[in-house]
Amino acid sequence: MHFDSFRFENSSATQWRRKHPIKFPDQAPEQVPDQAPDQEPDQAPDQEPDQIKKQAAEEAAAKFKLLLDQASEEERQRYSLVRSVGEECLLDEELLKLLQKKPEPICYDGFEPSGRMHIAQGVMKAINVNKLTSAGCRVKIWIADWFAQLNNKLGGDLKKIETVGQYFIEIWKAVGMDLEGGKVEFLWSSKEINSRAHEYWPLVMDIARRNNLQRMKRCCQIMGRAEGDELSAAQIFYPCMQCADVFFLKADICQLGLDQRKVNVLAREYCDHIKRKNKPVVLSHHMLPGLQQGQEKMSKSDPSSSIFMEDEEAEVNLKIKKAFCPPKIVKGNPCLEYINYLVLPWFKEFVIERKAENGGNKTFKSYEELIADYESGELHPADLKPALSKALNKILEPVREHFKKDSNARDLLKRVKAYRVSR
Protein backbone atom coordinates (compact mmCIF):
# COMPACT_ATOMS: atom_id res chain seq x y z
CA MET A 1 0.00 0.00 0.00
CA HIS A 2 1.42 3.42 -0.95
CA PHE A 3 0.33 6.60 0.76
CA ASP A 4 2.32 9.15 -1.21
CA SER A 5 -0.59 9.42 -3.66
CA PHE A 6 -2.44 11.68 -1.21
CA ARG A 7 -2.54 15.15 -2.70
CA PHE A 8 -4.93 17.93 -3.73
CA GLU A 9 -3.63 19.08 -7.09
CA ASN A 10 -6.99 20.66 -7.85
CA SER A 11 -10.06 21.24 -5.76
CA SER A 12 -12.49 19.15 -7.82
CA ALA A 13 -14.17 16.26 -6.07
CA THR A 14 -13.84 14.11 -9.18
CA GLN A 15 -10.13 13.75 -8.58
CA TRP A 16 -10.64 11.77 -5.45
CA ARG A 17 -11.10 7.95 -5.31
CA ARG A 18 -13.79 6.90 -7.67
CA LYS A 19 -30.01 -4.27 21.72
CA HIS A 20 -27.98 -4.38 24.84
CA PRO A 21 -28.39 -1.72 27.52
CA ILE A 22 -25.41 -0.74 29.68
CA LYS A 23 -25.62 -2.09 33.24
CA PHE A 24 -24.70 0.19 36.09
CA PRO A 25 -22.80 -1.13 39.10
CA ASP A 26 -24.97 -1.85 42.12
CA GLN A 27 -23.39 0.96 44.11
CA ALA A 28 -22.81 4.52 43.05
CA PRO A 29 -19.24 4.97 41.78
CA GLU A 30 -16.74 6.90 43.81
CA GLN A 31 -15.88 10.19 42.13
CA VAL A 32 -12.22 10.93 41.58
CA PRO A 33 -10.85 14.36 42.47
CA ASP A 34 -11.01 16.93 39.68
CA GLN A 35 -7.79 16.86 37.67
CA ALA A 36 -6.12 19.00 35.09
CA PRO A 37 -6.70 17.60 31.59
CA ASP A 38 -3.03 16.82 31.00
CA GLN A 39 -2.40 15.28 34.44
CA GLU A 40 -2.11 11.53 34.78
CA PRO A 41 -4.45 10.07 37.44
CA ASP A 42 -1.64 8.20 39.19
CA GLN A 43 0.71 11.19 39.52
CA ALA A 44 2.57 11.07 42.83
CA PRO A 45 1.74 14.15 44.94
CA ASP A 46 5.20 14.33 46.59
CA GLN A 47 7.12 14.83 43.33
CA GLU A 48 7.61 17.98 41.30
CA PRO A 49 5.05 17.97 38.42
CA ASP A 50 7.56 19.35 35.89
CA GLN A 51 10.12 16.69 36.84
CA ILE A 52 7.52 13.93 36.49
CA LYS A 53 6.34 15.22 33.12
CA LYS A 54 9.88 15.53 31.77
CA GLN A 55 10.85 12.05 32.92
CA ALA A 56 7.65 10.49 31.61
CA ALA A 57 8.03 12.28 28.26
CA GLU A 58 11.62 11.08 27.85
CA GLU A 59 10.69 7.48 28.69
CA ALA A 60 7.69 7.54 26.36
CA ALA A 61 9.76 9.04 23.52
CA ALA A 62 12.45 6.38 23.85
CA LYS A 63 9.89 3.57 23.96
CA PHE A 64 8.01 4.95 20.97
CA LYS A 65 11.17 5.38 18.91
CA LEU A 66 11.97 1.71 19.46
CA LEU A 67 8.46 0.68 18.40
CA LEU A 68 8.62 2.86 15.29
CA ASP A 69 12.02 1.47 14.33
CA GLN A 70 10.60 -2.05 14.60
CA ALA A 71 7.55 -1.24 12.44
CA SER A 72 7.45 -2.08 8.75
CA GLU A 73 7.88 0.64 6.11
CA GLU A 74 4.18 0.47 5.27
CA GLU A 75 3.22 0.80 8.94
CA ARG A 76 5.50 3.84 9.34
CA GLN A 77 4.04 5.49 6.24
CA ARG A 78 0.52 4.86 7.43
CA TYR A 79 1.29 6.18 10.90
CA SER A 80 3.00 9.27 9.46
CA LEU A 81 0.00 10.12 7.28
CA VAL A 82 -2.55 9.76 10.07
CA ARG A 83 -0.33 11.53 12.60
CA SER A 84 0.07 14.52 10.25
CA VAL A 85 -3.61 15.32 10.84
CA GLY A 86 -3.04 16.22 14.48
CA GLU A 87 -1.09 18.94 16.22
CA GLU A 88 -1.24 16.76 19.33
CA CYS A 89 -1.73 13.02 19.78
CA LEU A 90 -2.72 11.13 22.94
CA LEU A 91 -0.83 8.88 22.60
CA ASP A 92 1.58 8.24 19.71
CA GLU A 93 2.36 4.73 20.87
CA GLU A 94 -1.34 3.87 21.06
CA LEU A 95 -1.91 5.26 17.56
CA LEU A 96 0.89 3.18 16.05
CA LYS A 97 -0.33 -0.01 17.76
CA LEU A 98 -3.91 0.69 16.66
CA LEU A 99 -2.87 1.07 13.02
CA GLN A 100 -0.78 -2.10 13.22
CA LYS A 101 -3.70 -4.05 14.66
CA LYS A 102 -6.69 -2.62 12.81
CA PRO A 103 -6.85 -2.19 9.01
CA GLU A 104 -9.85 0.17 9.16
CA PRO A 105 -9.95 2.06 12.46
CA ILE A 106 -12.99 4.24 13.10
CA CYS A 107 -12.33 7.98 13.33
CA TYR A 108 -14.92 10.25 14.87
CA ASP A 109 -15.35 13.95 14.11
CA GLY A 110 -18.35 16.15 14.67
CA PHE A 111 -19.75 19.62 14.34
CA GLU A 112 -22.60 21.81 15.51
CA PRO A 113 -24.57 23.16 12.54
CA SER A 114 -24.57 26.80 13.57
CA GLY A 115 -24.18 29.10 10.57
CA ARG A 116 -22.07 29.61 7.46
CA MET A 117 -18.99 27.43 7.08
CA HIS A 118 -15.59 29.10 7.26
CA ILE A 119 -12.54 27.87 5.42
CA ALA A 120 -11.05 26.00 8.39
CA GLN A 121 -14.16 23.84 8.71
CA GLY A 122 -14.43 23.35 4.99
CA VAL A 123 -10.94 22.96 3.59
CA MET A 124 -9.00 21.75 6.63
CA LYS A 125 -11.60 19.10 7.40
CA ALA A 126 -11.56 17.90 3.79
CA ILE A 127 -7.75 17.67 3.86
CA ASN A 128 -7.79 15.77 7.16
CA VAL A 129 -10.59 13.39 6.20
CA ASN A 130 -8.91 12.58 2.90
CA LYS A 131 -5.64 11.80 4.66
CA LEU A 132 -7.47 9.46 7.02
CA THR A 133 -9.35 7.61 4.29
CA SER A 134 -6.12 7.34 2.26
CA ALA A 135 -4.62 5.55 5.26
CA GLY A 136 -7.54 3.10 5.37
CA CYS A 137 -9.57 4.73 8.15
CA ARG A 138 -13.35 4.92 8.25
CA VAL A 139 -14.62 8.37 9.24
CA LYS A 140 -17.89 9.01 11.08
CA ILE A 141 -18.89 12.66 10.96
CA TRP A 142 -21.37 13.40 13.75
CA ILE A 143 -23.86 16.07 12.75
CA ALA A 144 -24.60 17.30 16.26
CA ASP A 145 -28.04 18.80 15.74
CA TRP A 146 -29.26 18.05 19.26
CA PHE A 147 -26.03 19.49 20.64
CA ALA A 148 -26.53 22.70 18.68
CA GLN A 149 -29.99 22.93 20.19
CA LEU A 150 -28.62 22.33 23.72
CA ASN A 151 -26.07 25.09 23.07
CA ASN A 152 -28.83 27.42 21.83
CA LYS A 153 -27.32 27.78 18.36
CA LEU A 154 -29.70 29.43 15.87
CA GLY A 155 -32.03 30.04 18.80
CA GLY A 156 -32.37 26.29 19.34
CA ASP A 157 -34.51 25.97 16.18
CA LEU A 158 -34.01 22.37 15.00
CA LYS A 159 -35.37 23.05 11.50
CA LYS A 160 -32.79 25.78 10.96
CA ILE A 161 -30.08 23.58 12.47
CA GLU A 162 -30.98 20.76 10.06
CA THR A 163 -30.80 23.16 7.10
CA VAL A 164 -27.31 24.24 8.13
CA GLY A 165 -26.24 20.59 8.49
CA GLN A 166 -27.39 19.85 4.94
CA TYR A 167 -25.57 22.97 3.70
CA PHE A 168 -22.34 21.73 5.33
CA ILE A 169 -22.59 18.40 3.53
CA GLU A 170 -23.08 20.18 0.19
CA ILE A 171 -19.88 22.15 0.77
CA TRP A 172 -17.79 19.07 1.55
CA LYS A 173 -19.16 17.36 -1.56
CA ALA A 174 -18.15 20.35 -3.68
CA VAL A 175 -14.71 20.99 -2.19
CA GLY A 176 -13.48 17.44 -2.74
CA MET A 177 -13.95 15.44 0.45
CA ASP A 178 -13.53 11.75 -0.32
CA LEU A 179 -17.18 10.71 -0.24
CA GLU A 180 -17.16 8.25 -3.14
CA GLY A 181 -15.31 5.34 -1.54
CA GLY A 182 -17.90 4.66 1.18
CA LYS A 183 -15.44 5.35 3.99
CA VAL A 184 -17.08 8.59 5.14
CA GLU A 185 -20.44 8.48 6.89
CA PHE A 186 -22.58 11.42 8.02
CA LEU A 187 -24.66 10.62 11.10
CA TRP A 188 -27.33 12.90 12.56
CA SER A 189 -27.15 12.78 16.35
CA SER A 190 -30.93 13.05 16.87
CA LYS A 191 -31.67 10.14 14.55
CA GLU A 192 -28.90 7.88 15.84
CA ILE A 193 -29.63 8.54 19.51
CA ASN A 194 -33.36 7.95 19.06
CA SER A 195 -32.74 4.67 17.24
CA ARG A 196 -30.45 3.34 19.99
CA ALA A 197 -31.69 5.22 23.03
CA HIS A 198 -31.41 2.11 25.21
CA GLU A 199 -27.64 2.20 24.64
CA TYR A 200 -27.02 5.92 24.65
CA TRP A 201 -28.78 7.31 27.71
CA PRO A 202 -27.53 4.77 30.29
CA LEU A 203 -24.02 5.54 29.02
CA VAL A 204 -24.55 9.29 29.39
CA MET A 205 -25.92 8.83 32.91
CA ASP A 206 -23.01 6.63 33.94
CA ILE A 207 -20.51 9.25 32.76
CA ALA A 208 -22.47 11.91 34.66
CA ARG A 209 -22.46 9.86 37.86
CA ARG A 210 -18.70 9.36 37.73
CA ASN A 211 -17.81 13.06 37.42
CA ASN A 212 -18.46 16.14 39.49
CA LEU A 213 -19.96 19.44 38.38
CA GLN A 214 -16.64 21.25 38.32
CA ARG A 215 -15.22 18.67 35.88
CA MET A 216 -18.14 19.29 33.54
CA LYS A 217 -17.76 23.06 33.74
CA ARG A 218 -14.09 22.74 32.83
CA CYS A 219 -15.21 21.21 29.53
CA CYS A 220 -17.29 24.24 28.54
CA GLN A 221 -14.64 25.32 26.00
CA ILE A 222 -16.02 22.62 23.70
CA MET A 223 -19.20 24.71 23.39
CA GLY A 224 -17.37 27.96 22.74
CA ARG A 225 -17.95 29.08 26.33
CA ALA A 226 -15.63 30.23 29.11
CA GLU A 227 -15.46 28.57 32.53
CA GLY A 228 -16.80 31.71 34.18
CA ASP A 229 -19.84 31.95 31.90
CA GLU A 230 -23.25 31.29 33.33
CA LEU A 231 -24.32 27.97 31.82
CA SER A 232 -27.77 26.50 31.40
CA ALA A 233 -28.55 23.06 32.79
CA ALA A 234 -28.55 21.79 29.18
CA GLN A 235 -25.00 23.05 28.69
CA ILE A 236 -23.86 21.28 31.87
CA PHE A 237 -25.20 18.03 30.44
CA TYR A 238 -23.58 18.61 27.04
CA PRO A 239 -20.05 17.31 27.94
CA CYS A 240 -21.49 14.05 29.29
CA MET A 241 -23.25 13.51 25.98
CA GLN A 242 -20.22 14.37 23.86
CA CYS A 243 -18.09 12.02 25.96
CA ALA A 244 -20.69 9.29 25.42
CA ASP A 245 -20.55 9.86 21.64
CA VAL A 246 -17.02 8.47 21.52
CA PHE A 247 -18.16 5.08 22.85
CA PHE A 248 -21.58 5.15 21.19
CA LEU A 249 -19.89 5.48 17.78
CA LYS A 250 -17.25 2.87 18.69
CA ALA A 251 -14.52 5.36 17.82
CA ASP A 252 -10.89 4.29 17.85
CA ILE A 253 -9.68 7.83 17.14
CA CYS A 254 -11.21 11.15 18.25
CA GLN A 255 -10.24 13.53 15.46
CA LEU A 256 -11.42 16.96 16.55
CA GLY A 257 -9.88 20.39 17.11
CA LEU A 258 -7.66 21.31 20.04
CA ASP A 259 -10.61 23.22 21.51
CA GLN A 260 -12.31 19.85 22.09
CA ARG A 261 -9.34 18.37 23.97
CA LYS A 262 -10.83 18.45 27.46
CA VAL A 263 -13.84 16.32 26.66
CA ASN A 264 -11.70 13.84 24.72
CA VAL A 265 -9.46 13.51 27.77
CA LEU A 266 -12.65 13.00 29.79
CA ALA A 267 -13.42 10.01 27.55
CA ARG A 268 -9.96 8.56 28.28
CA GLU A 269 -10.49 9.10 32.02
CA TYR A 270 -13.82 7.30 31.78
CA CYS A 271 -11.97 4.28 30.41
CA ASP A 272 -9.99 4.22 33.67
CA HIS A 273 -13.24 4.30 35.67
CA ILE A 274 -14.73 1.34 33.82
CA LYS A 275 -11.42 -0.57 33.57
CA ARG A 276 -11.35 -0.42 29.78
CA LYS A 277 -7.84 -0.97 28.42
CA ASN A 278 -8.26 0.28 24.85
CA LYS A 279 -8.66 4.03 25.21
CA PRO A 280 -9.64 6.18 22.23
CA VAL A 281 -6.65 7.89 20.65
CA VAL A 282 -7.05 11.67 20.70
CA LEU A 283 -5.77 13.30 17.51
CA SER A 284 -6.36 17.05 17.91
CA HIS A 285 -5.94 19.22 14.84
CA HIS A 286 -4.67 22.80 14.72
CA MET A 287 -7.09 25.70 15.11
CA LEU A 288 -6.69 28.33 12.39
CA PRO A 289 -6.69 31.88 13.78
CA GLY A 290 -8.89 34.73 12.67
CA LEU A 291 -7.55 37.16 10.09
CA GLN A 292 -7.19 40.11 12.45
CA GLN A 293 -4.47 40.66 15.03
CA GLY A 294 -4.85 38.61 18.21
CA GLN A 295 -7.80 36.49 17.04
CA GLU A 296 -7.08 32.94 18.22
CA LYS A 297 -9.77 31.40 16.03
CA MET A 298 -12.20 32.34 13.30
CA SER A 299 -15.58 33.66 14.41
CA LYS A 300 -18.75 33.27 12.39
CA SER A 301 -20.19 36.31 14.16
CA ASP A 302 -17.28 38.46 12.88
CA PRO A 303 -17.22 38.20 9.06
CA SER A 304 -13.93 40.12 8.84
CA SER A 305 -12.19 37.38 10.84
CA SER A 306 -13.22 34.55 8.53
CA ILE A 307 -13.22 33.50 4.92
CA PHE A 308 -16.45 31.64 4.21
CA MET A 309 -16.55 28.75 1.79
CA GLU A 310 -18.86 30.47 -0.70
CA ASP A 311 -17.29 33.94 -0.49
CA GLU A 312 -16.91 35.57 -3.88
CA GLU A 313 -13.44 36.14 -5.29
CA ALA A 314 -13.57 39.89 -4.55
CA GLU A 315 -14.56 39.21 -0.92
CA VAL A 316 -11.63 36.84 -0.44
CA ASN A 317 -9.24 39.36 -1.99
CA LEU A 318 -10.48 42.16 0.27
CA LYS A 319 -10.34 40.07 3.46
CA ILE A 320 -6.77 38.94 2.75
CA LYS A 321 -5.76 42.49 1.81
CA LYS A 322 -6.99 43.71 5.23
CA ALA A 323 -5.59 40.72 7.13
CA PHE A 324 -2.91 41.13 9.78
CA CYS A 325 0.46 40.31 8.17
CA PRO A 326 3.40 42.22 9.70
CA PRO A 327 6.64 42.15 7.68
CA LYS A 328 9.31 39.67 8.87
CA ILE A 329 7.06 38.44 11.73
CA VAL A 330 6.03 34.77 11.63
CA LYS A 331 4.49 34.21 15.08
CA GLY A 332 0.84 35.19 15.21
CA ASN A 333 0.71 35.84 11.45
CA PRO A 334 -2.59 34.40 10.12
CA CYS A 335 -1.61 34.72 6.46
CA LEU A 336 1.38 32.44 6.99
CA GLU A 337 -0.79 29.97 8.91
CA TYR A 338 -3.25 29.79 6.03
CA ILE A 339 -0.42 28.96 3.66
CA ASN A 340 0.95 26.32 6.04
CA TYR A 341 -2.33 24.56 6.85
CA LEU A 342 -4.38 25.13 3.67
CA VAL A 343 -2.37 26.04 0.59
CA LEU A 344 0.72 23.82 0.96
CA PRO A 345 -1.23 20.66 1.90
CA TRP A 346 -3.60 21.29 -1.00
CA PHE A 347 -1.23 22.20 -3.85
CA LYS A 348 2.09 20.95 -2.40
CA GLU A 349 3.56 24.33 -3.32
CA PHE A 350 3.01 28.08 -2.92
CA VAL A 351 3.67 30.27 -5.93
CA ILE A 352 4.70 33.94 -5.67
CA GLU A 353 4.32 36.05 -8.81
CA ARG A 354 6.19 39.35 -8.80
CA LYS A 355 8.16 41.66 -11.05
CA ALA A 356 11.80 40.89 -11.81
CA GLU A 357 12.96 44.00 -9.94
CA ASN A 358 11.18 42.65 -6.84
CA GLY A 359 12.88 39.28 -7.03
CA GLY A 360 10.90 37.59 -9.79
CA ASN A 361 8.57 34.61 -9.49
CA LYS A 362 9.35 31.96 -6.90
CA THR A 363 7.81 28.61 -5.96
CA PHE A 364 8.03 27.42 -2.36
CA LYS A 365 7.81 23.67 -1.75
CA SER A 366 7.98 23.80 2.04
CA TYR A 367 6.87 26.04 4.87
CA GLU A 368 10.42 26.22 6.24
CA GLU A 369 11.65 27.63 2.93
CA LEU A 370 8.81 30.16 2.92
CA ILE A 371 9.35 31.50 6.45
CA ALA A 372 13.12 31.76 5.87
CA ASP A 373 12.44 34.20 3.03
CA TYR A 374 9.72 35.98 4.99
CA GLU A 375 11.79 36.51 8.15
CA SER A 376 14.74 37.78 6.13
CA GLY A 377 12.56 40.30 4.28
CA GLU A 378 13.13 38.66 0.90
CA LEU A 379 9.39 38.03 0.75
CA HIS A 380 7.17 41.04 1.48
CA PRO A 381 3.47 41.00 2.51
CA ALA A 382 2.65 42.99 -0.61
CA ASP A 383 3.75 39.99 -2.71
CA LEU A 384 2.55 37.28 -0.33
CA LYS A 385 -1.04 38.48 0.06
CA PRO A 386 -2.03 38.46 -3.66
CA ALA A 387 -0.52 34.97 -4.03
CA LEU A 388 -2.45 33.74 -0.99
CA SER A 389 -5.71 35.21 -2.32
CA LYS A 390 -5.16 33.56 -5.70
CA ALA A 391 -4.50 30.15 -4.13
CA LEU A 392 -7.52 30.32 -1.81
CA ASN A 393 -9.81 31.39 -4.63
CA LYS A 394 -8.61 28.46 -6.72
CA ILE A 395 -9.58 26.10 -3.88
CA LEU A 396 -12.97 27.75 -3.37
CA GLU A 397 -13.99 28.11 -7.03
CA PRO A 398 -15.65 24.63 -7.32
CA VAL A 399 -17.70 25.42 -4.20
CA ARG A 400 -18.91 28.71 -5.65
CA GLU A 401 -19.79 26.99 -8.92
CA HIS A 402 -21.70 24.24 -7.10
CA PHE A 403 -23.85 26.74 -5.20
CA LYS A 404 -24.56 28.67 -8.39
CA LYS A 405 -25.50 25.67 -10.56
CA ASP A 406 -27.22 23.31 -8.07
CA SER A 407 -30.69 24.59 -7.20
CA ASN A 408 -30.93 22.66 -3.92
CA ALA A 409 -27.53 23.92 -2.75
CA ARG A 410 -28.43 27.45 -3.80
CA ASP A 411 -31.65 27.34 -1.79
CA LEU A 412 -29.82 26.01 1.29
CA LEU A 413 -27.25 28.81 1.09
CA LYS A 414 -29.96 31.45 0.72
CA ARG A 415 -31.69 30.20 3.87
CA VAL A 416 -28.47 29.87 5.86
CA LYS A 417 -27.39 33.41 4.99
CA ALA A 418 -30.73 34.68 6.30
CA TYR A 419 -30.22 33.09 9.72
CA ARG A 420 -28.88 35.19 12.52
CA VAL A 421 -25.82 33.60 14.08
CA SER A 422 -26.13 33.12 17.84
CA ARG A 423 -23.19 32.61 20.17
Secondary structure by P-SEA (a helix, b strand, c coil): cccccccccccccccccccbbbbcccccccccccccccccccccccccaaaaaaaaaaaaaaaaaaaaaaccaaaaaaaaaaaaaccccccaaaaaaaaacccbbbbbbbbbccccccccccaaaaaaaaaaaaabbbbbbbcaaaaaaaaccccccaaaaaaaaaaaaaaaaaaccccccccbbbbcaaaaaaacccccaaaaaaaaaaccaaaaaaacccccccccccccccccaaaaaaaaaaaaaccccccccccaaaaaaaaaaaaaaacccccbbbbbbbbbbcccccccccccccccccccccccaaaaaaaaaacccccccccccaaaaaaaccccccccbbbbbbccccccbbbbccaaaaaaaaaaccccaaaaaaaaaaaaaaaaaaaaaaaaccaaaaaaaaaaaaccccc
